[in-house]
Amino acid sequence: MCTHSPKCPTADSPDREAAVVVVGHPEQGWSLLCNAVVLFEDTGELLPDGRTVAPHRPLVAAA
């Protein structure tokens, strides 16, 4: 799906969330990335093969 340079990380890469947003629907809470990953605002993901990735927000350091 990625046709620009530099290439976006693949859907199987650990840094897949760094891919370019090609369709964004913030009012609905999701974006389609260049690598065909659907990224949800709660940081959950739907991968192109149908697998899901649970939300994984970074933990906030206790003060």
Number of C-alpha atoms within 10 A of each C-alpha: 11 16 8 9 6 7 13 20 17 18 20 11 11 9 11 20 20 14 19 17 16 13 12 14 11 10 7 9 12 18 20 19 22 24 24 20 23 23 22 17 16 12 16 16 23 17 17 13 9 9 9 13 12 11 13 10 10 7 6 6 5 4 3
